[in-house]
Amino acid sequence: MSKTKVLPLLEPEAPGAVAPCCPPLTERPFTAEEAETAAKMFKALGDPVRLRLFSAVASHEGGEACVCDISDVGVSQPTVSHHLKKLREAGLLTSERRGTWVYYRVEPSVLAAMGKLLTIAPAPA
């Protein structure tokens, strides 16, 4: 009798997909690395312009937005580019150049990870 266990195949993650950074806050204390990663995400979203840009991308039809569609946030184009770069560096956005335009996407795994991070487990009955 064989003791091997057949495991299901997992689909490879899409290039640029972001793995969840941390466990839910109520599960256990963060490691130093997890805290560093989560802090970068929250720091990036702590700026009102970045939060508006992130929201514009996340809510845009089709799940992605061209920089030309989201740059009207009250700051200059170079400043928009700077803020989008910070959001990419924090792992909140991915981007793809198509011709002269850059398209941005919020990976579903990022939203799921952020939601899971802030989930509070129900109290035991």
Backbone as a chain_set.jsonl record, in Angstrom:
{"seq": "MSKTKVLPLLEPEAPGAVAPCCPPLTERPFTAEEAETAAKMFKALGDPVRLRLFSAVASHEGGEACVCDISDVGVSQPTVSHHLKKLREAGLLTSERRGTWVYYRVEPSVLAAMGKLLTIAPAPA", "coords": {"N": [[0.844, -1.176, 0.0], [0.658, 2.098, -0.954], [1.971, 5.108, 0.39], [1.881, 7.556, -0.689], [0.559, 10.738, -1.478], [-1.733, 12.194, -3.61], [-1.599, 15.343, -4.882], [-3.539, 18.196, -5.798], [-3.106, 19.923, -8.905], [-1.852, 23.189, -9.106], [-2.761, 26.242, -10.539], [-0.379, 28.209, -12.218], [0.705, 31.272, -10.865], [-0.233, 34.444, -12.152], [2.059, 36.442, -14.03], [3.64, 38.885, -12.086], [1.695, 38.811, -10.149], [0.64, 39.378, -6.849], [1.564, 38.031, -3.815], [-0.2, 37.282, -0.782], [0.643, 39.434, 1.879], [0.664, 39.187, 4.614], [-0.606, 37.591, 7.617], [-4.039, 37.644, 8.884], [-4.676, 40.333, 11.168], [-5.594, 39.465, 13.635], [-4.743, 36.882, 13.846], [-2.036, 36.23, 14.534], [0.943, 37.755, 15.913], [2.741, 39.971, 13.727], [5.659, 39.135, 11.819], [8.875, 40.711, 11.614], [9.461, 41.155, 8.919], [6.93, 40.86, 7.682], [5.569, 42.999, 8.867], [7.031, 45.127, 7.817], [6.418, 44.908, 5.073], [3.593, 45.252, 5.071], [3.457, 47.81, 6.165], [4.633, 49.34, 4.116], [2.651, 49.139, 2.158], [0.447, 50.389, 3.424], [1.566, 52.891, 3.946], [1.958, 53.83, 1.356], [-0.703, 54.122, 0.59], [-1.448, 56.058, 2.323], [-1.276, 58.625, 1.396], [-3.347, 61.122, 0.091], [-3.582, 61.638, -2.727], [-2.429, 59.367, -3.85], [-4.168, 57.43, -2.861], [-6.508, 58.176, -4.181], [-5.707, 57.702, -6.841], [-5.238, 54.926, -6.729], [-7.817, 54.037, -6.122], [-9.125, 54.951, -8.421], [-7.983, 53.326, -10.396], [-8.683, 50.765, -9.427], [-11.468, 50.842, -9.571], [-12.007, 51.274, -12.197], [-13.534, 50.62, -15.353], [-13.306, 47.364, -16.649], [-11.161, 46.695, -15.088], [-8.64, 47.765, -15.401], [-6.671, 50.684, -16.035], [-5.764, 53.307, -18.178], [-3.07, 55.556, -17.914], [-3.738, 57.979, -18.972], [-6.436, 58.166, -18.469], [-6.766, 58.499, -15.742], [-5.357, 60.599, -14.68], [-6.337, 63.032, -13.798], [-6.203, 64.319, -11.068], [-5.689, 66.604, -9.742], [-2.995, 67.282, -9.61], [0.231, 67.767, -11.187], [1.276, 66.077, -14.269], [3.902, 64.829, -14.044], [3.948, 64.484, -11.267], [1.794, 62.759, -10.874], [2.846, 60.501, -12.162], [4.979, 59.968, -10.421], [3.572, 59.266, -8.065], [2.174, 57.0, -8.968], [4.333, 55.345, -9.446], [5.245, 54.941, -6.816], [3.061, 53.491, -5.81], [3.284, 51.194, -7.354], [5.813, 50.265, -6.491], [5.173, 49.598, -3.887], [3.78, 47.343, -4.303], [1.114, 47.463, -4.907], [0.022, 48.083, -7.366], [0.197, 46.917, -10.768], [1.813, 47.335, -13.923], [1.651, 47.941, -17.472], [3.15, 48.684, -20.49], [1.787, 49.981, -23.408], [2.331, 50.828, -26.474], [2.525, 54.252, -26.492], [1.321, 54.659, -24.08], [0.763, 53.836, -20.621], [-0.716, 51.227, -18.877], [-2.498, 50.506, -15.926], [-3.105, 48.165, -13.303], [-4.916, 46.809, -10.568], [-4.06, 44.089, -8.858], [-6.16, 41.323, -8.257], [-5.352, 39.69, -6.156], [-4.052, 41.431, -4.458], [-6.081, 43.086, -3.411], [-7.562, 41.093, -2.136], [-5.661, 40.191, -0.272], [-5.279, 42.509, 1.273], [-7.853, 42.851, 2.286], [-8.088, 40.477, 3.758], [-6.076, 40.849, 5.615], [-7.119, 42.855, 7.236], [-9.321, 41.647, 8.336], [-11.37, 40.704, 10.991], [-11.507, 38.043, 13.107], [-14.399, 36.145, 13.978], [-15.75, 36.166, 17.283], [-15.278, 33.438, 19.535], [-17.919, 31.105, 20.118]], "CA": [[0.0, 0.0, 0.0], [1.463, 3.302, -1.108], [1.646, 6.199, 1.313], [1.971, 8.831, -1.382], [-0.69, 11.47, -1.558], [-1.827, 12.956, -4.852], [-2.001, 16.717, -4.632], [-4.074, 18.829, -6.999], [-2.225, 20.883, -9.567], [-2.223, 24.584, -8.921], [-2.482, 27.096, -11.687], [0.699, 29.14, -11.91], [0.236, 32.64, -10.671], [0.031, 35.34, -13.267], [3.269, 37.238, -13.806], [3.38, 40.128, -11.361], [0.683, 38.637, -9.112], [1.195, 39.663, -5.531], [1.169, 37.078, -2.784], [-0.609, 37.958, 0.445], [1.829, 39.834, 2.634], [0.627, 38.963, 6.054], [-1.822, 36.945, 8.119], [-4.953, 38.61, 9.507], [-4.14, 40.948, 12.389], [-6.017, 38.732, 14.828], [-4.233, 35.504, 13.825], [-0.779, 36.163, 15.298], [1.74, 38.969, 15.681], [3.524, 40.004, 12.488], [7.114, 39.077, 11.859], [9.438, 42.005, 11.206], [9.329, 41.26, 7.459], [5.511, 41.087, 7.376], [5.243, 44.361, 9.279], [7.671, 46.009, 6.84], [5.642, 44.84, 3.835], [2.284, 45.873, 5.304], [3.672, 49.248, 6.378], [4.842, 49.959, 2.794], [1.349, 49.244, 1.492], [-0.363, 51.411, 4.077], [2.223, 54.182, 3.749], [1.649, 54.252, -0.009], [-2.102, 54.538, 0.543], [-1.652, 57.146, 3.281], [-1.284, 59.896, 0.681], [-4.659, 61.25, -0.559], [-3.487, 61.517, -4.191], [-2.203, 57.95, -4.16], [-5.404, 56.71, -2.578], [-7.421, 58.482, -5.293], [-5.232, 56.986, -8.026], [-5.486, 53.503, -6.488], [-9.259, 53.873, -6.24], [-9.486, 55.137, -9.83], [-7.587, 52.114, -11.122], [-9.462, 49.631, -8.93], [-12.878, 50.958, -9.949], [-12.121, 51.539, -13.629], [-14.158, 49.567, -16.148], [-12.366, 46.398, -17.195], [-10.141, 46.354, -14.111], [-7.367, 48.419, -15.663], [-6.852, 52.061, -16.477], [-4.651, 53.997, -18.827], [-2.687, 56.742, -17.152], [-4.449, 59.121, -19.558], [-7.802, 58.184, -17.931], [-6.822, 58.68, -14.282], [-4.386, 61.612, -14.248], [-6.993, 64.261, -13.353], [-6.353, 64.279, -9.604], [-5.312, 67.896, -9.178], [-1.548, 67.493, -9.567], [0.834, 67.711, -12.517], [1.532, 64.734, -14.799], [5.066, 64.205, -13.407], [3.586, 64.091, -9.903], [0.973, 61.556, -11.023], [3.78, 59.411, -12.461], [5.695, 59.677, -9.18], [2.673, 58.557, -7.154], [1.931, 55.669, -9.532], [5.561, 54.571, -9.207], [5.232, 54.546, -5.402], [2.064, 52.437, -5.664], [3.885, 49.98, -7.939], [6.883, 49.813, -5.598], [4.549, 49.016, -2.692], [3.119, 46.114, -4.703], [-0.324, 47.669, -5.006], [-0.351, 48.154, -8.782], [1.092, 46.424, -11.808], [1.662, 48.185, -15.1], [2.043, 47.399, -18.769], [3.248, 49.719, -21.519], [1.206, 49.659, -24.718], [2.624, 51.989, -27.303], [3.002, 55.39, -25.699], [0.576, 54.739, -22.828], [0.963, 52.801, -19.605], [-1.966, 50.781, -18.268], [-2.301, 50.055, -14.552], [-4.062, 47.202, -12.784], [-4.83, 46.345, -9.184], [-4.202, 42.64, -8.897], [-7.166, 40.849, -7.292], [-4.693, 39.126, -4.979], [-3.727, 42.541, -3.56], [-7.303, 43.441, -2.69], [-7.888, 39.973, -1.24], [-4.695, 40.19, 0.832], [-5.564, 43.652, 2.152], [-9.096, 42.539, 2.986], [-7.812, 39.424, 4.734], [-5.246, 41.447, 6.663], [-7.944, 43.662, 8.135], [-10.462, 40.878, 8.8], [-11.37, 40.326, 12.405], [-12.136, 36.736, 13.282], [-15.546, 36.195, 14.907], [-15.496, 35.699, 18.652], [-15.747, 32.063, 19.746], [-19.258, 31.035, 20.731]], "C": [[0.89, 1.24, 0.0], [1.006, 4.38, -0.133], [1.766, 7.559, 0.639], [0.588, 9.44, -1.493], [-0.678, 12.28, -2.844], [-2.362, 14.336, -4.508], [-2.549, 17.329, -5.909], [-3.046, 19.782, -7.591], [-2.748, 22.284, -9.333], [-1.889, 25.34, -10.186], [-1.333, 28.014, -11.321], [0.134, 30.543, -11.774], [0.609, 33.483, -11.874], [1.308, 36.118, -12.988], [2.901, 38.547, -13.106], [2.316, 39.999, -10.287], [1.349, 38.785, -7.749], [0.666, 38.651, -4.534], [0.727, 37.847, -1.552], [0.608, 38.237, 1.321], [1.838, 39.301, 4.051], [-0.636, 38.204, 6.446], [-2.784, 38.018, 8.642], [-4.368, 39.113, 10.83], [-4.463, 40.142, 13.638], [-5.453, 37.318, 14.902], [-2.991, 35.326, 14.696], [-0.032, 37.472, 15.071], [2.541, 38.852, 14.382], [4.993, 39.734, 12.783], [7.606, 40.456, 11.443], [9.259, 42.211, 9.705], [7.881, 41.54, 7.045], [5.099, 42.515, 7.724], [5.819, 45.375, 8.299], [6.853, 46.071, 5.553], [4.293, 45.541, 3.99], [2.431, 47.381, 5.479], [3.898, 49.969, 5.047], [3.516, 50.145, 2.075], [0.517, 50.372, 2.102], [0.241, 52.801, 3.923], [1.907, 54.717, 2.359], [0.212, 54.761, -0.112], [-2.413, 55.684, 1.495], [-1.649, 58.525, 2.648], [-2.616, 60.009, -0.064], [-4.619, 61.117, -2.082], [-3.288, 60.057, -4.575], [-3.459, 57.124, -3.92], [-6.424, 56.949, -3.689], [-7.008, 57.735, -6.551], [-5.514, 55.483, -7.898], [-6.97, 53.201, -6.671], [-9.711, 53.995, -7.695], [-9.139, 53.908, -10.658], [-8.484, 50.953, -10.721], [-10.903, 49.663, -9.43], [-13.083, 51.174, -11.443], [-12.713, 50.338, -14.359], [-13.096, 48.648, -16.752], [-11.221, 46.053, -16.26], [-8.764, 46.925, -14.383], [-7.652, 49.812, -16.192], [-5.577, 52.581, -17.115], [-4.337, 55.227, -17.989], [-3.417, 57.977, -17.684], [-5.864, 59.258, -18.999], [-7.872, 58.555, -16.454], [-5.965, 59.83, -13.779], [-5.01, 62.914, -13.769], [-7.28, 64.198, -11.856], [-5.83, 65.558, -8.946], [-3.832, 68.15, -9.022], [-1.002, 67.344, -10.984], [1.091, 66.266, -12.957], [2.792, 64.101, -14.201], [4.782, 63.735, -11.975], [2.71, 62.849, -9.907], [1.886, 60.354, -11.269], [4.558, 58.997, -11.22], [4.821, 58.849, -8.234], [2.359, 57.153, -7.663], [3.145, 54.772, -9.33], [5.596, 54.081, -7.761], [4.218, 53.43, -5.15], [2.564, 51.115, -6.25], [4.949, 49.408, -7.015], [6.336, 49.15, -4.341], [3.811, 47.719, -3.019], [1.619, 46.23, -4.861], [-0.834, 47.702, -6.439], [0.659, 47.407, -9.628], [0.853, 47.306, -13.024], [2.15, 47.472, -16.346], [2.054, 48.54, -19.782], [2.656, 49.177, -22.806], [1.366, 50.894, -25.594], [3.17, 53.099, -26.438], [2.327, 55.491, -24.333], [0.928, 53.583, -21.898], [-0.396, 52.507, -18.976], [-1.65, 50.173, -16.906], [-3.439, 49.135, -14.144], [-3.822, 46.998, -11.294], [-5.044, 44.846, -9.266], [-5.246, 42.217, -7.862], [-6.536, 40.284, -6.022], [-4.323, 40.217, -3.974], [-4.956, 42.928, -2.739], [-7.696, 42.34, -1.713], [-6.962, 39.964, -0.034], [-4.968, 41.326, 1.801], [-6.842, 43.409, 2.945], [-8.882, 41.506, 4.071], [-7.006, 39.972, 5.912], [-6.096, 42.166, 7.697], [-9.173, 42.928, 8.659], [-10.303, 40.526, 10.277], [-12.146, 39.028, 12.521], [-13.311, 36.865, 14.246], [-15.15, 35.625, 16.269], [-16.01, 34.27, 18.802], [-17.073, 32.048, 20.485], [-19.206, 30.353, 22.07]], "O": [[1.763, 1.396, 0.854], [-0.185, 4.539, 0.13], [1.754, 8.593, 1.307], [-0.418, 8.736, -1.59], [0.295, 12.978, -3.13], [-3.434, 14.477, -3.921], [-2.07, 17.012, -6.997], [-2.229, 20.367, -6.879], [-3.956, 22.522, -9.362], [-0.861, 25.102, -10.82], [-1.311, 28.553, -10.214], [-0.794, 30.934, -12.482], [1.631, 33.26, -12.523], [1.61, 36.421, -11.834], [1.954, 39.227, -13.502], [2.046, 40.966, -9.575], [2.487, 38.36, -7.546], [-0.543, 38.444, -4.427], [1.22, 38.946, -1.297], [1.485, 37.389, 1.483], [2.892, 39.004, 4.613], [-1.613, 38.179, 5.698], [-2.39, 39.17, 8.821], [-3.651, 38.387, 11.517], [-3.687, 40.138, 14.594], [-5.652, 36.624, 15.899], [-2.906, 34.391, 15.492], [-0.342, 38.212, 14.137], [2.962, 37.761, 13.996], [5.498, 40.061, 13.856], [6.822, 41.277, 10.968], [8.939, 43.315, 9.264], [7.634, 42.359, 6.16], [4.37, 43.161, 6.97], [5.17, 46.373, 7.983], [6.622, 47.15, 5.008], [3.9, 46.333, 3.133], [1.602, 48.144, 4.982], [3.413, 51.085, 4.86], [3.28, 51.182, 1.454], [-0.044, 51.202, 1.386], [-0.489, 53.783, 3.786], [1.623, 55.903, 2.192], [-0.055, 55.727, -0.828], [-3.52, 56.222, 1.477], [-1.992, 59.504, 3.311], [-2.987, 59.083, -0.784], [-5.533, 60.54, -2.67], [-3.91, 59.568, -5.519], [-3.772, 56.22, -4.695], [-7.127, 56.024, -4.093], [-7.858, 57.191, -7.256], [-5.974, 54.85, -8.849], [-7.329, 52.21, -7.308], [-10.571, 53.241, -8.15], [-9.914, 53.497, -11.521], [-8.99, 50.234, -11.582], [-11.492, 48.613, -9.685], [-14.222, 51.248, -11.904], [-12.427, 49.189, -14.022], [-12.101, 49.121, -17.303], [-10.389, 45.207, -16.591], [-7.812, 46.605, -13.67], [-8.728, 50.086, -16.725], [-4.469, 52.323, -16.646], [-5.233, 55.857, -17.428], [-3.684, 58.913, -16.931], [-6.44, 60.345, -19.045], [-8.949, 58.893, -15.962], [-5.853, 60.025, -12.569], [-4.284, 63.822, -13.367], [-8.424, 64.045, -11.428], [-5.564, 65.587, -7.745], [-3.435, 69.12, -8.377], [-1.695, 66.851, -11.874], [1.122, 65.352, -12.133], [2.756, 62.916, -13.871], [5.311, 62.716, -11.531], [2.858, 61.981, -9.047], [1.712, 59.305, -10.649], [4.773, 57.807, -10.99], [5.276, 57.853, -7.672], [2.285, 56.213, -6.872], [3.002, 53.576, -9.072], [5.941, 52.926, -7.509], [4.484, 52.52, -4.364], [2.295, 50.046, -5.702], [4.985, 48.2, -6.781], [6.962, 48.243, -3.791], [3.276, 47.067, -2.122], [0.92, 45.22, -4.941], [-1.996, 47.384, -6.695], [1.826, 47.277, -9.258], [-0.19, 47.949, -13.137], [2.947, 46.536, -16.285], [1.073, 49.273, -19.909], [2.973, 48.069, -23.24], [0.627, 51.87, -25.464], [4.162, 52.917, -25.731], [2.72, 56.32, -23.512], [1.333, 52.506, -22.336], [-1.129, 53.419, -18.593], [-0.68, 49.433, -16.745], [-4.58, 49.298, -14.576], [-2.685, 47.01, -10.822], [-6.101, 44.389, -9.7], [-5.225, 42.69, -6.726], [-7.114, 40.384, -4.94], [-4.283, 39.96, -2.771], [-4.876, 43.079, -1.519], [-8.116, 42.622, -0.591], [-7.409, 39.756, 1.095], [-4.898, 41.137, 3.015], [-6.909, 43.72, 4.134], [-9.42, 41.628, 5.172], [-7.235, 39.596, 7.061], [-5.822, 42.093, 8.895], [-9.989, 43.527, 9.359], [-9.237, 40.108, 10.729], [-13.294, 38.93, 12.088], [-13.233, 37.61, 15.223], [-14.32, 34.721, 16.369], [-17.06, 33.927, 18.258], [-17.318, 32.872, 21.366], [-20.236, 30.205, 22.729]]}, "num_chains": 1, "name": "protein.A"}
